């Protein structure tokens, strides 16, 4: 039972400390590194903010499409990857210009996606970059050779919205999409290793606030341990995943915390036809009393 102090804290509303004003269309992505915050927008720009002053540090313009994703690399404090349309641009933020043009000042441009890229991530050793796109593809770029690794079998049969490397695991990642699947990837093996259905009937959760949207996977966030993941869904709920070595000590009420994931009939058929297993990530608790709309970011 919650204490009186806990109830008071829950009733307190978080107040913004500042507003960063500059974009003229919705913001699609955010990423931070030290004192910098990168934002990508539908206005076809990326802005680098100085969080010490709450002012724009640099603006990156010249893109032909909205900036859907931005990510800093763990390798240094000045390289950023920006995904717009089917291309990924790399910029060196040590350039003196306050405004960088994507057409003339990208240090490298990577192309090859079949459709618009939704998210890019760099692994913790900064040796690889993973990207997912509207075609449902998940692809890996070798940052040492600057070449795409061989194309993997398409596992999502709809838009792949989000992808996250597993911390401390060089070439393992989870992707999620509009097919209601979370897919675990092992790029050493060159294939998907697990399919997790987000509306599996085995999970008994309370009805979410969002009554109409299916649980499409919009976002995934990783715990630094690499053993827990949070998945933001289209029905406004948050699904937690964990490994067998990190079982929750206090499962959420109404969840089946140690239940091994069983794929849906569609997922089972896919797994059987390609030899993919269903061991690895387990379903944890699910927060249903969260948002009344899809969770776009975690």
BELJOLIN-V786600 format. One record per pair of residues at least 6 apart in sequence whose ideal C-beta (glycine too) atoms are under 7 Angstrom apart, sorted by the first residue. I is the first residue (numbers start at 0). J is the second residue. D is the distance in whole Angstrom. If there is no record, write none. Layout:
i->I j->J d->D
i->I j->J d->D
This chain:
i->17 j->53 d->5
i->19 j->48 d->5
i->19 j->53 d->6
i->21 j->46 d->5
i->21 j->55 d->6
i->22 j->38 d->7
i->22 j->40 d->4
i->22 j->42 d->5
i->22 j->44 d->7
i->22 j->46 d->7
i->23 j->42 d->5
i->24 j->40 d->5
i->24 j->41 d->4
i->24 j->42 d->4
i->25 j->40 d->7
i->25 j->41 d->5
i->26 j->38 d->5
i->26 j->40 d->5
i->27 j->39 d->5
i->27 j->40 d->6
i->27 j->41 d->6
i->27 j->65 d->6
i->27 j->66 d->7
i->27 j->67 d->5
i->28 j->38 d->7
i->28 j->39 d->4
i->28 j->66 d->7
i->28 j->67 d->6
i->28 j->68 d->5
i->28 j->69 d->5
i->29 j->36 d->7
i->29 j->37 d->7
i->29 j->38 d->5
i->30 j->37 d->5
i->30 j->69 d->5
i->30 j->70 d->5
i->30 j->71 d->6
i->32 j->71 d->4
i->32 j->76 d->6
i->33 j->76 d->6
i->34 j->49 d->6
i->34 j->50 d->5
i->34 j->51 d->5
i->35 j->47 d->6
i->35 j->48 d->7
i->35 j->49 d->7
i->35 j->50 d->7
i->35 j->56 d->7
i->36 j->48 d->4
i->36 j->50 d->6
i->37 j->45 d->6
i->37 j->47 d->5
i->37 j->69 d->4
i->37 j->71 d->7
i->37 j->79 d->6
i->38 j->45 d->7
i->38 j->46 d->5
i->38 j->48 d->7
i->38 j->69 d->7
i->39 j->45 d->5
i->39 j->66 d->3
i->39 j->67 d->6
i->39 j->68 d->6
i->39 j->69 d->5
i->39 j->81 d->7
i->40 j->65 d->7
i->40 j->66 d->6
i->41 j->65 d->4
i->43 j->62 d->5
i->43 j->64 d->7
i->43 j->65 d->6
i->43 j->66 d->6
i->44 j->58 d->6
i->44 j->59 d->6
i->44 j->60 d->5
i->44 j->66 d->6
i->45 j->59 d->4
i->45 j->66 d->5
i->45 j->69 d->6
i->45 j->81 d->5
i->46 j->55 d->6
i->46 j->58 d->5
i->47 j->56 d->5
i->47 j->57 d->4
i->47 j->92 d->6
i->48 j->55 d->6
i->48 j->56 d->6
i->49 j->56 d->4
i->57 j->92 d->6
i->57 j->97 d->6
i->57 j->99 d->6
i->58 j->97 d->7
i->58 j->98 d->5
i->59 j->81 d->6
i->59 j->90 d->6
i->59 j->99 d->5
i->59 j->101 d->6
i->60 j->98 d->6
i->60 j->100 d->6
i->60 j->101 d->7
i->61 j->100 d->4
i->61 j->101 d->4
i->61 j->102 d->5
i->62 j->83 d->4
i->62 j->101 d->5
i->63 j->84 d->6
i->64 j->83 d->5
i->64 j->84 d->4
i->64 j->115 d->7
i->65 j->83 d->7
i->66 j->81 d->6
i->66 j->83 d->5
i->67 j->82 d->5
i->67 j->83 d->7
i->67 j->115 d->7
i->67 j->116 d->6
i->67 j->117 d->6
i->68 j->82 d->4
i->68 j->116 d->6
i->68 j->117 d->7
i->68 j->118 d->5
i->68 j->119 d->5
i->69 j->79 d->6
i->69 j->81 d->5
i->70 j->80 d->5
i->70 j->119 d->6
i->70 j->120 d->6
i->70 j->121 d->6
i->71 j->79 d->5
i->72 j->78 d->5
i->72 j->80 d->7
i->72 j->121 d->5
i->72 j->125 d->5
i->73 j->121 d->6
i->73 j->123 d->6
i->73 j->125 d->5
i->74 j->125 d->3
i->77 j->91 d->6
i->77 j->92 d->5
i->77 j->93 d->5
i->78 j->89 d->6
i->78 j->91 d->6
i->79 j->90 d->5
i->79 j->92 d->6
i->80 j->87 d->6
i->80 j->89 d->6
i->80 j->119 d->5
i->80 j->121 d->7
i->80 j->128 d->6
i->81 j->88 d->5
i->81 j->90 d->7
i->82 j->116 d->4
i->82 j->119 d->5
i->82 j->130 d->7
i->84 j->115 d->6
i->85 j->110 d->6
i->85 j->112 d->4
i->85 j->114 d->7
i->85 j->115 d->6
i->85 j->116 d->6
i->86 j->108 d->6
i->86 j->109 d->7
i->86 j->110 d->5
i->87 j->109 d->4
i->87 j->116 d->7
i->87 j->119 d->6
i->87 j->130 d->7
i->88 j->101 d->5
i->88 j->105 d->4
i->88 j->108 d->5
i->89 j->105 d->6
i->89 j->106 d->5
i->89 j->107 d->4
i->90 j->99 d->6
i->90 j->104 d->7
i->90 j->105 d->6
i->90 j->106 d->6
i->91 j->106 d->5
i->94 j->104 d->6
i->96 j->104 d->7
i->107 j->145 d->7
i->109 j->140 d->6
i->111 j->147 d->5
i->112 j->130 d->7
i->112 j->132 d->5
i->112 j->136 d->7
i->113 j->132 d->7
i->113 j->134 d->4
i->113 j->136 d->6
i->114 j->132 d->5
i->114 j->133 d->4
i->114 j->134 d->4
i->115 j->132 d->6
i->115 j->133 d->5
i->116 j->130 d->5
i->116 j->132 d->5
i->117 j->131 d->6
i->117 j->132 d->6
i->117 j->133 d->7
i->117 j->159 d->7
i->117 j->160 d->5
i->117 j->161 d->7
i->118 j->131 d->6
i->118 j->161 d->5
i->118 j->162 d->5
i->119 j->128 d->6
i->119 j->129 d->7
i->119 j->130 d->5
i->120 j->128 d->7
i->120 j->129 d->5
i->120 j->162 d->6
i->120 j->163 d->6
i->120 j->164 d->5
i->121 j->128 d->5
i->122 j->164 d->4
i->122 j->169 d->6
i->123 j->164 d->7
i->123 j->166 d->6
i->123 j->167 d->7
i->124 j->169 d->6
i->125 j->142 d->6
i->126 j->142 d->6
i->126 j->143 d->6
i->126 j->169 d->7
i->127 j->139 d->5
i->127 j->140 d->7
i->127 j->141 d->6
i->127 j->142 d->6
i->127 j->170 d->6
i->128 j->140 d->4
i->128 j->142 d->6
i->129 j->137 d->7
i->129 j->139 d->5
i->129 j->162 d->5
i->129 j->164 d->6
i->129 j->172 d->5
i->130 j->138 d->5
i->131 j->137 d->5
i->131 j->159 d->4
i->131 j->161 d->7
i->131 j->162 d->4
i->131 j->174 d->5
i->132 j->159 d->6
i->133 j->158 d->5
i->135 j->153 d->5
i->135 j->155 d->4
i->135 j->156 d->6
i->135 j->157 d->6
i->135 j->158 d->6
i->135 j->159 d->5
i->135 j->176 d->6
i->136 j->153 d->6
i->136 j->159 d->7
i->137 j->151 d->6
i->137 j->159 d->6
i->137 j->162 d->6
i->137 j->174 d->5
i->137 j->184 d->6
i->138 j->147 d->6
i->138 j->150 d->6
i->139 j->148 d->5
i->139 j->186 d->5
i->140 j->147 d->5
i->141 j->148 d->6
i->148 j->186 d->7
i->149 j->189 d->7
i->151 j->189 d->6
i->151 j->190 d->6
i->152 j->190 d->7
i->152 j->273 d->6
i->154 j->182 d->5
i->154 j->191 d->5
i->154 j->269 d->7
i->155 j->174 d->7
i->155 j->176 d->4
i->155 j->178 d->5
i->155 j->180 d->6
i->155 j->182 d->7
i->156 j->178 d->5
i->157 j->176 d->5
i->157 j->177 d->4
i->157 j->178 d->4
i->158 j->176 d->6
i->158 j->177 d->4
i->159 j->174 d->5
i->159 j->176 d->4
i->160 j->175 d->6
i->160 j->176 d->5
i->160 j->177 d->6
i->160 j->216 d->6
i->160 j->217 d->5
i->161 j->174 d->7
i->161 j->175 d->5
i->161 j->216 d->6
i->161 j->217 d->7
i->161 j->218 d->5
i->161 j->219 d->5
i->162 j->172 d->6
i->162 j->174 d->4
i->163 j->172 d->6
i->163 j->173 d->5
i->163 j->219 d->5
i->163 j->220 d->7
i->163 j->221 d->5
i->164 j->172 d->5
i->165 j->171 d->4
i->165 j->172 d->6
i->165 j->173 d->7
i->165 j->221 d->6
i->165 j->225 d->5
i->166 j->221 d->5
i->166 j->223 d->5
i->166 j->224 d->7
i->166 j->225 d->4
i->167 j->225 d->4
i->168 j->225 d->6
i->170 j->185 d->7
i->170 j->186 d->4
i->170 j->187 d->5
i->171 j->184 d->7
i->171 j->185 d->6
i->172 j->184 d->5
i->173 j->181 d->6
i->173 j->182 d->7
i->173 j->183 d->6
i->173 j->219 d->5
i->173 j->228 d->6
i->174 j->182 d->5
i->174 j->184 d->7
i->175 j->181 d->5
i->175 j->216 d->3
i->175 j->219 d->5
i->175 j->230 d->6
i->176 j->216 d->6
i->177 j->215 d->5
i->179 j->196 d->6
i->179 j->197 d->5
i->179 j->198 d->6
i->179 j->213 d->6
i->179 j->214 d->6
i->179 j->215 d->6
i->179 j->216 d->7
i->180 j->194 d->6
i->180 j->195 d->7
i->180 j->196 d->6
i->180 j->216 d->7
i->180 j->266 d->7
i->181 j->195 d->4
i->181 j->197 d->7
i->181 j->216 d->6
i->181 j->230 d->6
i->182 j->191 d->5
i->182 j->194 d->6
i->183 j->191 d->7
i->183 j->192 d->5
i->183 j->193 d->4
i->183 j->279 d->6
i->183 j->280 d->6
i->184 j->191 d->5
i->184 j->192 d->7
i->185 j->192 d->5
i->190 j->273 d->7
i->190 j->275 d->7
i->191 j->275 d->5
i->192 j->275 d->6
i->192 j->276 d->6
i->192 j->279 d->6
i->193 j->260 d->7
i->193 j->275 d->7
i->193 j->276 d->7
i->193 j->277 d->6
i->193 j->278 d->7
i->193 j->279 d->5
i->193 j->280 d->6
i->194 j->262 d->5
i->194 j->266 d->4
i->194 j->269 d->6
i->194 j->270 d->6
i->194 j->275 d->7
i->194 j->277 d->7
i->195 j->260 d->5
i->195 j->280 d->6
i->196 j->262 d->6
i->196 j->263 d->4
i->196 j->266 d->5
i->197 j->214 d->4
i->197 j->216 d->6
i->197 j->230 d->7
i->197 j->232 d->6
i->197 j->238 d->6
i->198 j->213 d->6
i->198 j->214 d->5
i->199 j->261 d->6
i->199 j->263 d->6
i->201 j->255 d->7
i->201 j->258 d->6
i->201 j->261 d->6
i->202 j->255 d->6
i->202 j->282 d->6
i->202 j->285 d->6
i->203 j->253 d->6
i->203 j->255 d->6
i->204 j->253 d->6
i->204 j->254 d->7
i->204 j->285 d->4
i->204 j->287 d->5
i->205 j->253 d->6
i->205 j->287 d->5
i->206 j->287 d->7
i->207 j->234 d->5
i->207 j->235 d->5
i->207 j->236 d->5
i->207 j->287 d->4
i->208 j->235 d->5
i->208 j->288 d->7
i->208 j->290 d->7
i->208 j->291 d->4
i->209 j->234 d->5
i->209 j->235 d->4
i->209 j->291 d->5
i->209 j->292 d->6
i->212 j->233 d->4
i->212 j->234 d->5
i->212 j->293 d->6
i->213 j->233 d->6
i->213 j->234 d->7
i->214 j->232 d->4
i->214 j->233 d->6
i->214 j->234 d->5
i->214 j->236 d->7
i->215 j->232 d->7
i->215 j->233 d->4
i->215 j->293 d->7
i->216 j->230 d->6
i->216 j->232 d->6
i->217 j->231 d->5
i->217 j->232 d->7
i->217 j->233 d->6
i->217 j->293 d->5
i->217 j->294 d->6
i->217 j->295 d->5
i->218 j->231 d->4
i->218 j->294 d->6
i->218 j->295 d->6
i->218 j->296 d->5
i->218 j->297 d->4
i->219 j->228 d->6
i->219 j->230 d->5
i->219 j->297 d->7
i->220 j->228 d->7
i->220 j->229 d->5
i->220 j->297 d->4
i->221 j->228 d->6
i->222 j->228 d->7
i->224 j->245 d->7
i->226 j->241 d->6
i->226 j->242 d->4
i->226 j->244 d->6
i->226 j->245 d->4
i->227 j->239 d->7
i->227 j->240 d->7
i->227 j->241 d->5
i->227 j->245 d->6
i->228 j->240 d->4
i->229 j->237 d->6
i->229 j->239 d->6
i->229 j->297 d->5
i->230 j->237 d->7
i->230 j->238 d->4
i->230 j->240 d->7
i->231 j->237 d->6
i->231 j->294 d->3
i->231 j->296 d->7
i->231 j->297 d->5
i->232 j->238 d->6
i->232 j->294 d->6
i->233 j->293 d->4
i->235 j->289 d->6
i->235 j->290 d->4
i->235 j->291 d->6
i->235 j->292 d->6
i->235 j->293 d->7
i->235 j->294 d->7
i->236 j->285 d->6
i->236 j->286 d->6
i->236 j->287 d->5
i->236 j->289 d->6
i->237 j->285 d->7
i->237 j->286 d->4
i->237 j->289 d->6
i->237 j->294 d->7
i->238 j->285 d->5
i->239 j->283 d->4
i->239 j->284 d->5
i->239 j->285 d->7
i->240 j->280 d->5
i->240 j->281 d->7
i->240 j->282 d->6
i->240 j->283 d->6
i->241 j->247 d->6
i->241 j->281 d->6
i->241 j->283 d->5
i->242 j->280 d->6
i->243 j->281 d->6
i->246 j->257 d->6
i->247 j->256 d->5
i->247 j->283 d->6
i->247 j->284 d->7
i->250 j->256 d->3
i->250 j->283 d->7
i->250 j->284 d->5
i->251 j->284 d->3
i->251 j->285 d->7
i->251 j->286 d->7
i->254 j->283 d->7
i->254 j->284 d->4
i->254 j->285 d->5
i->255 j->282 d->6
i->256 j->283 d->5
i->256 j->284 d->6
i->257 j->281 d->6
i->258 j->281 d->6
i->258 j->282 d->5
i->259 j->281 d->6
i->260 j->277 d->6
i->260 j->280 d->6
i->260 j->281 d->6
i->260 j->282 d->6
i->261 j->277 d->7
i->262 j->270 d->6
i->262 j->277 d->6
i->270 j->276 d->7
i->270 j->277 d->6
